[in-house]
Amino acid sequence: LPDGVNISKEARSAISRAASVFVLYATSCANNFAMKGKRKTLNASDVLSAMEEMEFQRFVAPLKESLEVYRREQKGKKEARKDKDKKTDSEEPDKSREEDNDDDDERMEEEEQNEEEEVDN
């Protein structure tokens, strides 16, 4: 909204109710498409088909664009998680090697001390 525009509580309530009715109607129409496909779960294509059936074609293109952006973001997040998991898995053997090296160093130090004690005796 432009700056300086005030909306009354009644107007906000009316807009909220109208939005709720719109969402319920769109869901009902999308559900009909899912039922035709013998499915219980609504998917994006059901919603897009419902928008066309409800004669809201002007929303279809922006909805498709938003859906593509959402899918790309989700794919990126999924790949980032896979990369993180791979990195974590590859670091674990390195940690165990470091621990083994530390153990070896400690053993060598103990052996050197024992040898020095034997020489002193």
C-alpha positions as CSV (number, residue, x, y, z in Angstrom):
1,L,0.0,0.0,0.0
2,P,1.2,3.6,-0.6
3,D,2.5,5.6,2.4
4,G,-0.1,7.3,4.5
5,V,-2.9,4.8,3.7
6,N,-4.8,3.7,6.8
7,I,-7.0,0.6,6.9
8,S,-9.8,0.3,9.4
9,K,-10.2,-2.8,11.6
10,E,-13.4,-3.7,9.8
11,A,-11.7,-3.5,6.4
12,R,-8.8,-5.7,7.6
13,S,-11.4,-8.2,8.9
14,A,-13.3,-8.1,5.6
15,I,-10.1,-8.7,3.6
16,S,-9.1,-11.5,5.9
17,R,-12.5,-13.2,5.5
18,A,-12.4,-12.7,1.7
19,A,-8.9,-14.3,1.6
20,S,-10.1,-17.2,3.7
21,V,-13.1,-17.8,1.4
22,F,-10.9,-17.6,-1.7
23,V,-8.4,-20.1,-0.3
24,L,-11.3,-22.5,0.7
25,Y,-12.8,-22.2,-2.8
26,A,-9.4,-22.7,-4.5
27,T,-8.8,-25.7,-2.3
28,S,-12.2,-27.2,-3.1
29,C,-11.5,-26.8,-6.8
30,A,-8.0,-28.3,-6.6
31,N,-9.4,-31.2,-4.5
32,N,-11.8,-31.9,-7.4
33,F,-8.8,-32.3,-9.7
34,A,-7.1,-34.6,-7.3
35,M,-10.2,-36.7,-6.9
36,K,-10.4,-37.0,-10.7
37,G,-6.9,-38.3,-10.6
38,K,-7.9,-40.7,-7.9
39,R,-5.6,-39.1,-5.4
40,K,-6.1,-37.8,-1.9
41,T,-3.2,-35.4,-1.9
42,L,-3.4,-32.0,-3.7
43,N,-0.3,-31.1,-5.7
44,A,0.8,-28.0,-7.5
45,S,-0.7,-29.0,-10.8
46,D,-4.1,-29.3,-9.1
47,V,-3.9,-25.8,-7.7
48,L,-2.8,-24.4,-11.1
49,S,-5.7,-26.2,-12.8
50,A,-8.1,-24.8,-10.2
51,M,-6.9,-21.3,-10.8
52,E,-7.7,-21.7,-14.5
53,E,-11.0,-23.2,-13.8
54,M,-11.9,-20.4,-11.4
55,E,-10.9,-18.0,-14.3
56,F,-7.9,-16.6,-12.5
57,Q,-5.6,-17.3,-15.5
58,R,-3.6,-14.1,-14.7
59,F,-2.3,-15.8,-11.5
60,V,-1.1,-19.0,-13.3
61,A,2.1,-17.6,-14.7
62,P,3.3,-15.9,-11.5
63,L,2.4,-19.0,-9.5
64,K,4.4,-21.2,-11.9
65,E,7.4,-18.8,-11.6
66,S,7.1,-18.9,-7.8
67,L,6.9,-22.7,-7.8
68,E,10.0,-23.0,-9.9
69,V,11.9,-20.6,-7.6
70,Y,10.8,-22.6,-4.6
71,R,11.8,-25.9,-6.2
72,R,15.3,-24.5,-7.1
73,E,15.7,-23.3,-3.5
74,Q,14.7,-26.7,-2.1
75,K,17.0,-28.5,-4.5
76,G,19.9,-26.2,-3.5
77,K,19.2,-26.8,0.2
78,K,19.1,-30.6,-0.4
79,E,22.4,-30.5,-2.3
80,A,24.0,-28.4,0.4
81,R,22.9,-30.9,3.0
82,K,24.3,-33.8,0.9
83,D,27.6,-31.9,0.5
84,K,27.7,-31.2,4.2
85,D,27.1,-34.8,5.0
86,K,29.8,-35.9,2.6
87,K,32.2,-33.4,4.1
88,T,31.4,-34.6,7.6
89,D,31.8,-38.3,6.6
90,S,35.2,-37.5,4.9
91,E,36.4,-35.6,8.0
92,E,35.7,-38.4,10.4
93,P,38.4,-40.7,9.1
94,D,40.8,-37.8,9.3
95,K,40.0,-37.3,12.9
96,S,40.6,-40.9,13.7
97,R,43.9,-40.7,11.9
98,E,44.9,-37.7,14.0
99,E,43.9,-39.6,17.1
100,D,46.0,-42.6,16.0
101,N,48.9,-40.3,15.3
102,D,48.5,-38.7,18.8
103,D,48.5,-42.2,20.4
104,D,51.6,-43.1,18.4
105,D,53.3,-39.9,19.5
106,E,52.5,-40.6,23.2
107,R,53.7,-44.2,22.9
108,M,57.0,-43.1,21.4
109,E,57.5,-40.5,24.1
110,E,56.8,-43.2,26.8
111,E,59.2,-45.6,25.1
112,E,61.9,-42.9,25.0
113,Q,61.4,-42.1,28.7
114,N,61.6,-45.8,29.5
115,E,64.8,-46.1,27.5
116,E,66.3,-43.1,29.3
117,E,65.4,-44.6,32.7
118,E,67.0,-47.9,31.7
119,V,70.2,-46.2,30.6
120,D,70.2,-44.2,33.9
121,N,69.9,-47.4,35.9
